[in-house]
Amino acid sequence: MKKVVLALLVLTILMAPLAACGGSGKTLIGISMPTRTVERWITEGELMKKQLEAAGYKVDLQYANDKVMDQVAQIENMITKGAKFLIICPIDGTSLSTPLAKAKAQGAYVLSYDRLIEETPDVDFYIGFYSNIIGNHMGRSLMTGIGADSASSANPLYIELFAGSLDDSETKWYFNGAMEIIQPYIDSGAVVVKSGQTTLEQVATAGWDGLVAQNRMQNLLSAHYTNDTLAGALSPYDGLSLGIIGALKAVGYGSAGRPMPIVTGQDCEKPSLISIWNNEQYSSIFLDLDVLAGLAVDVTINALKGTPKTPDRGYNNGVIDVAAFNAEAFELTKENIPHFFFDRGTYTEADLQLS
């Protein structure tokens, strides 16, 4: 059945109107990224633009400043200018049906980048990491870090949970994946969420805002941890992790005699790498952005040439199974920072020392 689904996906792609052949400089590709406030979106946007231009295409790269209507307007402008391929990392995965219908009407391909565009049939490809497995990595890292296997209901460990923004389709995958690992420890009584806030709606962080996460952690600490010690916090993104750590440090965690709780993260942004290297944040998830951006470029060029790549699987967006291509993610701690960053020449040890 899986082979049949993949074959049908490929057939559907082949039957889509071809906008151009080869690397003609007249072929416009639009890249819509969510914001410039997150380091990785800048890196990946520029990397894709550079590679596509080197292949002979024109590229319109836009950043939407985390505003859905700005992203809609930018995409519609790309369509008006005749873009034949759109690479979109959505701010809100359910808010792009109208512009994407326009794109398909003029024969353009649509690639959903890193975040799945949902509730529309007008998406050809999805490029991303296995979000559920990323969540598994986060949950496992938190449980390993706090030593959950050595805990019991008679002597439980206390944790708190944080998730991303509810308007991001990836948020539920990260959270559900993490809870697949954490929930058995909660069920056994070895791990306790002292606040009782365990549903996605209770622990979501609007706009992936680190200050929102910091304020929530401050409130949790004052309400529930004046007499008990927090062992760890699930965080799905480095920007939230640093906000959480800021709240923890403000009440004395990380100082002599009061160790920093285990805090997870994702994206391996430099401030968090510094934090990990200096024994504050415990872990992050390493996403090889060069691989992901390169895969998007490869899928784009092959589709425009009329020779689409065979997808890894279909990824259901609520309406159709989107042809999906996935890259592997890795758990990063202080121990493997040298492998992923020093050995590659991205940073030196001196770059990650606190000043």
TALINNOR-V863761 format. One record per pair of residues at least 4 apart in sequence whose ideal C-beta (glycine too) atoms are under 7 Angstrom apart, sorted by the first residue. I is the first residue (numbers start at 1). GAP is how many residues later the second one is. D is the distance in Angstrom with one decimal. If there is no record, write none. Layout:
i->I gap->GAP d->D
i->I gap->GAP d->D
This chain:
i->1 gap->4 d->6.4
i->2 gap->4 d->6.4
i->3 gap->4 d->6.1
i->4 gap->4 d->6.4
i->5 gap->4 d->6.4
i->5 gap->309 d->5.1
i->5 gap->316 d->6.3
i->6 gap->4 d->6.5
i->6 gap->304 d->6.4
i->6 gap->305 d->6.0
i->7 gap->4 d->6.3
i->8 gap->4 d->6.3
i->9 gap->4 d->6.6
i->9 gap->302 d->5.6
i->9 gap->305 d->5.9
i->9 gap->312 d->6.7
i->9 gap->314 d->4.4
i->10 gap->4 d->6.3
i->10 gap->298 d->6.3
i->10 gap->300 d->5.9
i->11 gap->4 d->6.4
i->12 gap->4 d->7.0
i->13 gap->111 d->6.1
i->13 gap->290 d->6.7
i->13 gap->295 d->4.4
i->13 gap->310 d->6.3
i->14 gap->294 d->6.5
i->16 gap->93 d->6.7
i->16 gap->108 d->6.7
i->17 gap->90 d->3.6
i->18 gap->288 d->5.4
i->19 gap->8 d->6.7
i->19 gap->65 d->3.1
i->19 gap->66 d->6.9
i->19 gap->88 d->5.6
i->19 gap->89 d->6.3
i->19 gap->285 d->6.5
i->20 gap->4 d->5.4
i->20 gap->7 d->4.1
i->20 gap->64 d->5.6
i->20 gap->284 d->5.5
i->21 gap->284 d->6.2
i->21 gap->285 d->6.6
i->22 gap->283 d->6.2
i->23 gap->32 d->4.8
i->23 gap->33 d->3.2
i->23 gap->34 d->6.1
i->24 gap->32 d->6.6
i->25 gap->31 d->5.4
i->25 gap->33 d->6.2
i->27 gap->30 d->5.2
i->27 gap->31 d->6.8
i->27 gap->57 d->5.4
i->27 gap->277 d->6.4
i->28 gap->30 d->4.7
i->28 gap->32 d->6.4
i->28 gap->53 d->6.2
i->28 gap->54 d->5.6
i->28 gap->55 d->4.7
i->28 gap->56 d->6.2
i->29 gap->23 d->5.6
i->29 gap->28 d->5.1
i->29 gap->29 d->7.0
i->29 gap->30 d->5.2
i->29 gap->54 d->6.4
i->29 gap->56 d->4.6
i->29 gap->58 d->6.9
i->29 gap->271 d->6.5
i->30 gap->30 d->4.8
i->30 gap->45 d->6.9
i->30 gap->48 d->3.3
i->30 gap->53 d->4.0
i->30 gap->56 d->4.8
i->31 gap->14 d->5.8
i->31 gap->17 d->5.8
i->31 gap->18 d->6.3
i->31 gap->28 d->6.3
i->31 gap->30 d->4.5
i->31 gap->56 d->4.7
i->32 gap->30 d->5.5
i->32 gap->32 d->6.6
i->32 gap->39 d->5.8
i->32 gap->42 d->5.7
i->32 gap->43 d->5.4
i->32 gap->54 d->6.8
i->32 gap->56 d->4.6
i->32 gap->57 d->6.9
i->33 gap->8 d->4.6
i->33 gap->12 d->4.5
i->33 gap->30 d->5.1
i->33 gap->56 d->5.2
i->34 gap->7 d->6.0
i->34 gap->30 d->5.8
i->34 gap->32 d->6.1
i->34 gap->55 d->5.4
i->34 gap->57 d->4.6
i->35 gap->6 d->6.0
i->35 gap->28 d->6.0
i->35 gap->29 d->6.7
i->35 gap->30 d->5.8
i->35 gap->31 d->4.5
i->36 gap->5 d->6.9
i->36 gap->6 d->5.8
i->36 gap->27 d->4.8
i->37 gap->29 d->7.0
i->39 gap->4 d->6.3
i->39 gap->230 d->5.1
i->40 gap->4 d->5.9
i->40 gap->227 d->5.6
i->40 gap->249 d->5.8
i->41 gap->4 d->5.9
i->41 gap->48 d->6.8
i->42 gap->4 d->6.3
i->43 gap->4 d->6.2
i->43 gap->246 d->5.8
i->44 gap->4 d->6.3
i->44 gap->245 d->5.2
i->44 gap->248 d->6.9
i->44 gap->249 d->4.7
i->45 gap->4 d->6.3
i->45 gap->16 d->5.2
i->46 gap->4 d->6.2
i->47 gap->4 d->6.5
i->47 gap->243 d->6.8
i->47 gap->246 d->4.4
i->48 gap->4 d->6.0
i->48 gap->39 d->6.5
i->48 gap->245 d->4.9
i->48 gap->248 d->5.9
i->48 gap->249 d->5.7
i->49 gap->4 d->6.1
i->49 gap->10 d->4.6
i->49 gap->12 d->4.8
i->50 gap->4 d->6.3
i->51 gap->4 d->6.6
i->51 gap->243 d->6.9
i->51 gap->246 d->4.6
i->52 gap->5 d->4.6
i->52 gap->7 d->5.1
i->52 gap->245 d->5.9
i->52 gap->248 d->6.9
i->53 gap->4 d->6.4
i->53 gap->6 d->5.6
i->55 gap->246 d->5.8
i->60 gap->18 d->5.5
i->60 gap->21 d->6.8
i->60 gap->23 d->6.7
i->62 gap->12 d->4.3
i->64 gap->6 d->4.3
i->64 gap->7 d->3.6
i->64 gap->10 d->5.9
i->64 gap->27 d->6.1
i->65 gap->5 d->5.7
i->66 gap->25 d->6.0
i->66 gap->141 d->6.5
i->67 gap->4 d->6.8
i->68 gap->4 d->6.4
i->68 gap->23 d->5.1
i->68 gap->24 d->4.9
i->68 gap->27 d->5.0
i->69 gap->4 d->6.3
i->70 gap->4 d->6.3
i->71 gap->4 d->6.3
i->71 gap->20 d->5.4
i->72 gap->4 d->6.3
i->72 gap->23 d->7.0
i->72 gap->24 d->6.8
i->72 gap->27 d->5.5
i->73 gap->4 d->6.4
i->74 gap->4 d->6.6
i->75 gap->4 d->6.6
i->75 gap->11 d->6.5
i->75 gap->13 d->6.7
i->75 gap->21 d->6.9
i->75 gap->24 d->4.5
i->76 gap->4 d->6.4
i->76 gap->23 d->5.0
i->76 gap->26 d->6.8
i->77 gap->4 d->6.4
i->78 gap->5 d->4.2
i->78 gap->8 d->6.4
i->79 gap->4 d->5.9
i->79 gap->20 d->6.6
i->79 gap->23 d->5.3
i->79 gap->24 d->5.3
i->79 gap->27 d->6.5
i->79 gap->29 d->6.8
i->83 gap->25 d->5.9
i->84 gap->24 d->5.3
i->84 gap->220 d->6.8
i->85 gap->23 d->6.2
i->85 gap->24 d->4.7
i->85 gap->215 d->5.5
i->85 gap->219 d->6.1
i->86 gap->17 d->5.7
i->86 gap->22 d->5.9
i->86 gap->24 d->5.0
i->86 gap->25 d->6.8
i->87 gap->24 d->4.8
i->87 gap->26 d->5.3
i->87 gap->209 d->5.9
i->87 gap->213 d->6.6
i->88 gap->8 d->7.0
i->88 gap->22 d->6.7
i->88 gap->23 d->7.0
i->88 gap->24 d->6.1
i->88 gap->25 d->6.2
i->88 gap->29 d->6.5
i->89 gap->24 d->4.4
i->89 gap->25 d->5.2
i->89 gap->26 d->5.7
i->90 gap->6 d->5.9
i->90 gap->22 d->6.9
i->90 gap->25 d->5.3
i->90 gap->27 d->5.2
i->92 gap->75 d->4.4
i->93 gap->22 d->5.7
i->93 gap->23 d->5.8
i->93 gap->24 d->5.3
i->93 gap->25 d->4.6
i->93 gap->75 d->6.8
i->93 gap->76 d->3.7
i->94 gap->24 d->5.0
i->94 gap->25 d->4.9
i->96 gap->4 d->5.2
i->96 gap->21 d->5.7
i->96 gap->24 d->6.8
i->97 gap->4 d->6.2
i->97 gap->22 d->6.5
i->97 gap->23 d->4.4
i->98 gap->4 d->7.0
i->99 gap->4 d->6.4
i->100 gap->4 d->6.4
i->100 gap->10 d->5.6
i->100 gap->20 d->5.5
i->100 gap->22 d->3.9
i->100 gap->23 d->6.9
i->101 gap->4 d->6.4
i->101 gap->21 d->5.5
i->102 gap->4 d->6.9
i->103 gap->5 d->4.2
i->103 gap->7 d->5.7
i->103 gap->19 d->6.6
i->104 gap->4 d->6.7
i->104 gap->18 d->4.4
i->109 gap->15 d->4.9
i->109 gap->194 d->5.4
i->110 gap->12 d->6.0
i->110 gap->13 d->5.1
i->110 gap->14 d->5.4
i->111 gap->13 d->6.5
i->111 gap->14 d->4.3
i->111 gap->16 d->6.2
i->111 gap->185 d->6.3
i->111 gap->188 d->6.5
i->111 gap->189 d->6.4
i->112 gap->4 d->5.5
i->112 gap->5 d->4.2
i->112 gap->11 d->5.3
i->112 gap->13 d->6.8
i->112 gap->14 d->4.6
i->112 gap->210 d->6.7
i->113 gap->14 d->5.4
i->113 gap->183 d->5.8
i->114 gap->13 d->6.9
i->114 gap->14 d->4.9
i->114 gap->178 d->6.9
i->115 gap->53 d->6.1
i->115 gap->54 d->5.6
i->115 gap->55 d->5.3
i->116 gap->10 d->5.6
i->116 gap->53 d->4.6
i->116 gap->199 d->6.4
i->116 gap->201 d->5.5
i->117 gap->6 d->5.0
i->117 gap->200 d->6.4
i->118 gap->51 d->5.4
i->118 gap->199 d->4.6
i->118 gap->200 d->5.0
i->119 gap->198 d->6.8
i->119 gap->199 d->4.8
i->119 gap->200 d->6.0
i->120 gap->199 d->6.1
i->121 gap->198 d->5.0
i->121 gap->199 d->5.0
i->123 gap->194 d->6.3
i->123 gap->199 d->5.1
i->124 gap->199 d->6.6
i->125 gap->174 d->5.5
i->125 gap->197 d->6.7
i->125 gap->198 d->5.2
i->125 gap->200 d->6.9
i->126 gap->189 d->4.9
i->126 gap->196 d->4.5
i->126 gap->198 d->4.4
i->127 gap->165 d->6.5
i->127 gap->168 d->5.6
i->127 gap->169 d->4.7
i->127 gap->172 d->6.4
i->127 gap->198 d->5.2
i->128 gap->198 d->6.2
i->129 gap->5 d->5.7
i->129 gap->158 d->5.7
i->129 gap->197 d->6.3
i->129 gap->198 d->5.4
i->129 gap->200 d->4.7
i->130 gap->4 d->6.6
i->130 gap->196 d->5.3
i->131 gap->4 d->6.6
i->131 gap->39 d->5.0
i->131 gap->42 d->3.4
i->131 gap->43 d->5.9
i->131 gap->46 d->6.8
i->132 gap->4 d->6.7
i->132 gap->41 d->5.1
i->132 gap->44 d->6.7
i->132 gap->45 d->4.1
i->133 gap->4 d->6.6
i->133 gap->44 d->6.4
i->133 gap->196 d->6.8
i->134 gap->4 d->6.7
i->134 gap->40 d->5.9
i->134 gap->43 d->6.4
i->134 gap->132 d->6.8
i->134 gap->151 d->5.5
i->134 gap->195 d->5.0
i->135 gap->4 d->6.3
i->135 gap->38 d->6.2
i->135 gap->39 d->4.4
i->135 gap->40 d->6.4
i->135 gap->41 d->6.2
i->135 gap->42 d->2.1
i->135 gap->43 d->4.2
i->136 gap->4 d->6.0
i->136 gap->41 d->4.7
i->136 gap->44 d->6.2
i->136 gap->45 d->5.8
i->137 gap->4 d->6.1
i->137 gap->148 d->5.5
i->137 gap->192 d->6.5
i->137 gap->194 d->4.6
i->138 gap->4 d->6.5
i->138 gap->36 d->6.8
i->138 gap->40 d->4.6
i->138 gap->96 d->6.3
i->138 gap->98 d->6.2
i->138 gap->126 d->4.8
i->138 gap->128 d->7.0
i->138 gap->147 d->6.6
i->139 gap->4 d->6.3
i->139 gap->38 d->6.8
i->139 gap->39 d->3.6
i->139 gap->40 d->6.6
i->139 gap->41 d->6.6
i->139 gap->42 d->3.1
i->139 gap->43 d->4.7
i->140 gap->4 d->6.0
i->140 gap->41 d->5.0
i->141 gap->4 d->6.0
i->141 gap->123 d->5.2
i->141 gap->142 d->4.4
i->141 gap->190 d->5.3
i->142 gap->4 d->6.4
i->142 gap->17 d->6.9
i->142 gap->40 d->6.8
i->142 gap->90 d->5.2
i->142 gap->92 d->5.3
i->142 gap->120 d->5.9
i->142 gap->122 d->5.2
i->143 gap->5 d->4.1
i->143 gap->38 d->6.0
i->143 gap->39 d->6.4
i->143 gap->42 d->6.1
i->145 gap->87 d->6.1
i->145 gap->117 d->3.4
i->145 gap->137 d->4.8
i->145 gap->138 d->6.8
i->146 gap->11 d->5.2
i->146 gap->13 d->6.8
i->146 gap->85 d->4.3
i->146 gap->86 d->4.4
i->146 gap->116 d->5.0
i->147 gap->4 d->6.8
i->148 gap->9 d->6.2
i->148 gap->37 d->4.9
i->148 gap->42 d->5.8
i->148 gap->43 d->5.5
i->151 gap->4 d->6.3
i->151 gap->5 d->5.8
i->151 gap->6 d->4.7
i->151 gap->39 d->4.0
i->151 gap->40 d->6.4
i->152 gap->38 d->5.5
i->153 gap->35 d->6.5
i->153 gap->36 d->2.9
i->153 gap->37 d->6.3
i->156 gap->33 d->6.0
i->156 gap->34 d->5.8
i->156 gap->35 d->6.2
i->156 gap->36 d->4.6
i->157 gap->33 d->6.9
i->157 gap->34 d->5.4
i->157 gap->74 d->4.1
i->158 gap->34 d->5.5
i->158 gap->36 d->4.8
i->158 gap->70 d->5.7
i->158 gap->71 d->6.8
i->158 gap->72 d->5.5
i->158 gap->73 d->5.5
i->159 gap->32 d->5.8
i->159 gap->34 d->6.0
i->159 gap->72 d->5.8
i->159 gap->73 d->4.8
i->159 gap->74 d->6.5
i->159 gap->75 d->6.8
i->160 gap->33 d->6.3
i->160 gap->35 d->6.0
i->160 gap->60 d->5.5
i->160 gap->70 d->6.6
i->160 gap->73 d->5.0
i->161 gap->32 d->6.1
i->161 gap->36 d->6.7
i->161 gap->37 d->6.3
i->161 gap->42 d->4.5
i->161 gap->73 d->4.8
i->162 gap->41 d->5.6
i->162 gap->43 d->6.0
i->162 gap->51 d->5.7
i->162 gap->71 d->6.2
i->162 gap->72 d->5.9
i->162 gap->73 d->5.0
i->162 gap->74 d->6.9
i->162 gap->78 d->5.7
i->162 gap->82 d->6.7
i->163 gap->8 d->5.6
i->163 gap->11 d->6.9
i->163 gap->12 d->4.4
i->163 gap->37 d->5.6
i->163 gap->40 d->4.8
i->163 gap->41 d->4.8
i->163 gap->42 d->6.5
i->163 gap->73 d->6.0
i->164 gap->4 d->5.4
i->164 gap->6 d->7.0
i->164 gap->7 d->3.9
i->164 gap->10 d->6.4
i->164 gap->40 d->6.8
i->164 gap->41 d->6.1
i->164 gap->44 d->5.3
i->164 gap->72 d->5.1
i->164 gap->73 d->6.1
i->165 gap->6 d->6.0
i->165 gap->39 d->6.5
i->165 gap->40 d->6.3
i->165 gap->41 d->5.7
i->165 gap->42 d->5.5
i->165 gap->43 d->5.0
i->166 gap->5 d->6.2
i->166 gap->38 d->4.7
i->170 gap->4 d->5.9
i->171 gap->4 d->6.2
i->171 gap->33 d->6.6
i->172 gap->4 d->5.7
i->172 gap->28 d->6.1
i->173 gap->4 d->6.0
i->174 gap->4 d->6.4
i->174 gap->62 d->4.5
i->175 gap->4 d->6.2
i->175 gap->25 d->5.2
i->176 gap->4 d->6.7
i->178 gap->4 d->5.9
i->178 gap->56 d->5.7
i->179 gap->4 d->5.0
i->182 gap->4 d->6.2
i->182 gap->9 d->6.8
i->183 gap->4 d->6.0
i->184 gap->4 d->6.4
i->185 gap->5 d->4.9
i->185 gap->6 d->3.9
i->186 gap->5 d->5.3
i->186 gap->7 d->6.7
i->193 gap->4 d->6.5
i->193 gap->5 d->5.2
i->194 gap->30 d->4.6
i->194 gap->34 d->6.5
i->195 gap->25 d->5.4
i->195 gap->29 d->5.2
i->197 gap->5 d->4.1
i->197 gap->6 d->5.5
i->198 gap->4 d->6.8
i->200 gap->4 d->5.9
i->205 gap->4 d->6.3
i->205 gap->7 d->5.2
i->205 gap->8 d->5.1
i->205 gap->35 d->5.8
i->206 gap->6 d->5.7
i->207 gap->5 d->6.9
i->208 gap->29 d->5.7
i->208 gap->31 d->6.2
i->208 gap->32 d->6.7
i->209 gap->4 d->6.9
i->210 gap->4 d->6.2
i->210 gap->29 d->4.4
i->210 gap->30 d->5.5
i->210 gap->32 d->5.8
i->210 gap->33 d->3.4
i->211 gap->4 d->6.4
i->211 gap->32 d->6.0
i->212 gap->4 d->6.4
i->213 gap->4 d->6.3
i->213 gap->27 d->4.1
i->213 gap->30 d->4.1
i->213 gap->31 d->5.4
i->214 gap->4 d->6.4
i->214 gap->29 d->3.5
i->214 gap->30 d->6.6
i->214 gap->32 d->5.1
i->214 gap->33 d->4.9
i->215 gap->4 d->6.6
i->216 gap->4 d->6.3
i->217 gap->4 d->6.2
i->217 gap->27 d->4.8
i->217 gap->30 d->3.8
i->217 gap->31 d->6.9
i->218 gap->4 d->6.5
i->218 gap->29 d->4.5
i->219 gap->4 d->6.0
i->220 gap->4 d->5.7
i->220 gap->5 d->7.0
i->221 gap->4 d->4.8
i->221 gap->26 d->6.4
i->221 gap->30 d->5.6
i->222 gap->4 d->7.0
i->225 gap->5 d->5.3
i->230 gap->31 d->4.8
i->231 gap->30 d->5.7
i->231 gap->31 d->6.6
i->232 gap->29 d->4.9
i->232 gap->30 d->3.6
i->232 gap->31 d->6.7
i->233 gap->11 d->5.3
i->233 gap->28 d->6.0
i->233 gap->30 d->5.1
i->234 gap->30 d->5.8
i->235 gap->5 d->4.7
i->235 gap->6 d->4.3
i->235 gap->9 d->5.7
i->235 gap->28 d->5.6
i->235 gap->29 d->5.2
i->235 gap->30 d->5.4
i->236 gap->4 d->6.9
i->236 gap->30 d->5.6
i->237 gap->4 d->6.9
i->237 gap->28 d->6.4
i->237 gap->29 d->5.1
i->237 gap->30 d->6.3
i->238 gap->4 d->6.5
i->238 gap->27 d->4.2
i->238 gap->28 d->6.3
i->238 gap->29 d->4.9
i->238 gap->31 d->4.5
i->238 gap->34 d->3.7
i->238 gap->46 d->5.7
i->240 gap->4 d->6.2
i->241 gap->4 d->6.2
i->241 gap->22 d->5.2
i->241 gap->23 d->6.9
i->241 gap->24 d->3.9
i->241 gap->31 d->5.9
i->241 gap->40 d->5.2
i->242 gap->4 d->6.4
i->242 gap->29 d->6.0
i->242 gap->30 d->6.3
i->242 gap->33 d->6.5
i->243 gap->4 d->6.9
i->244 gap->4 d->6.5
i->244 gap->19 d->5.6
i->245 gap->4 d->6.1
i->245 gap->18 d->5.8
i->245 gap->30 d->6.6
i->245 gap->35 d->5.5
i->245 gap->36 d->6.1
i->246 gap->4 d->6.5
i->248 gap->5 d->4.0
i->248 gap->6 d->6.6
i->248 gap->12 d->6.5
i->248 gap->13 d->6.2
i->249 gap->4 d->6.1
i->249 gap->5 d->5.2
i->252 gap->6 d->5.3
i->253 gap->5 d->5.5
i->253 gap->7 d->5.3
i->253 gap->8 d->6.2
i->254 gap->6 d->4.1
i->254 gap->26 d->6.2
i->260 gap->20 d->5.6
i->262 gap->20 d->4.5
i->263 gap->18 d->5.2
i->263 gap->19 d->5.6
i->264 gap->18 d->6.5
i->264 gap->19 d->5.2
i->265 gap->7 d->5.4
i->265 gap->16 d->5.8
i->265 gap->18 d->6.6
i->265 gap->19 d->4.0
i->266 gap->18 d->5.9
i->266 gap->19 d->4.1
i->267 gap->17 d->6.5
i->267 gap->20 d->6.5
i->268 gap->4 d->6.6
i->268 gap->5 d->5.9
i->268 gap->16 d->4.8
i->268 gap->18 d->5.0
i->268 gap->64 d->5.8
i->270 gap->4 d->6.4
i->271 gap->4 d->6.5
i->272 gap->4 d->6.2
i->272 gap->9 d->5.4
i->272 gap->12 d->5.5
i->273 gap->4 d->6.1
i->273 gap->64 d->6.5
i->273 gap->68 d->6.8
i->273 gap->74 d->7.0
i->273 gap->79 d->5.6
i->274 gap->4 d->6.2
i->274 gap->78 d->5.0
i->274 gap->80 d->6.6
i->275 gap->5 d->4.3
i->275 gap->6 d->4.0
i->276 gap->5 d->4.9
i->276 gap->7 d->7.0
i->276 gap->8 d->6.5
i->276 gap->57 d->6.9
i->276 gap->58 d->5.4
i->276 gap->61 d->6.6
i->277 gap->57 d->6.0
i->277 gap->60 d->6.1
i->277 gap->75 d->4.0
i->278 gap->76 d->5.0
i->282 gap->51 d->6.7
i->283 gap->48 d->6.0
i->283 gap->49 d->6.2
i->283 gap->50 d->4.9
i->284 gap->48 d->5.0
i->285 gap->44 d->5.3
i->285 gap->46 d->6.3
i->285 gap->47 d->6.8
i->286 gap->43 d->6.6
i->286 gap->44 d->4.5
i->286 gap->46 d->4.4
i->286 gap->54 d->5.4
i->287 gap->5 d->6.7
i->287 gap->42 d->5.3
i->288 gap->4 d->6.6
i->288 gap->39 d->6.4
i->289 gap->4 d->5.9
i->290 gap->4 d->6.0
i->291 gap->4 d->6.3
i->291 gap->36 d->5.0
i->292 gap->4 d->6.7
i->292 gap->35 d->5.0
i->293 gap->4 d->6.5
i->294 gap->4 d->6.3
i->295 gap->4 d->6.3
i->295 gap->30 d->5.7
i->295 gap->32 d->6.2
i->296 gap->4 d->6.2
i->297 gap->4 d->6.3
i->298 gap->4 d->6.2
i->298 gap->11 d->6.8
i->299 gap->4 d->6.2
i->299 gap->10 d->5.6
i->299 gap->26 d->6.0
i->300 gap->4 d->6.5
i->301 gap->4 d->6.3
i->302 gap->5 d->5.1
i->302 gap->6 d->5.5
i->302 gap->7 d->5.2
i->303 gap->5 d->4.9
i->309 gap->16 d->7.0
i->311 gap->12 d->3.7
i->311 gap->13 d->5.4
i->311 gap->14 d->5.9
i->312 gap->12 d->5.8
i->312 gap->13 d->5.6
i->312 gap->14 d->5.3
i->313 gap->11 d->5.3
i->314 gap->7 d->3.0
i->314 gap->8 d->6.7
i->314 gap->9 d->6.7
i->314 gap->10 d->6.4
i->315 gap->6 d->6.7
i->315 gap->7 d->4.9
i->315 gap->9 d->3.7
i->316 gap->5 d->5.3
i->317 gap->5 d->5.4
i->332 gap->4 d->5.8
i->332 gap->5 d->6.6
i->332 gap->8 d->6.1
i->336 gap->4 d->5.9
i->337 gap->4 d->5.4
i->337 gap->5 d->6.9
i->338 gap->4 d->4.3
i->338 gap->5 d->6.2
i->339 gap->4 d->5.6
i->340 gap->4 d->6.8
i->341 gap->5 d->4.5
i->341 gap->6 d->4.8
i->342 gap->5 d->6.6
i->342 gap->6 d->6.5
i->342 gap->7 d->6.4
i->347 gap->4 d->4.1
i->347 gap->5 d->6.0
i->349 gap->4 d->6.9
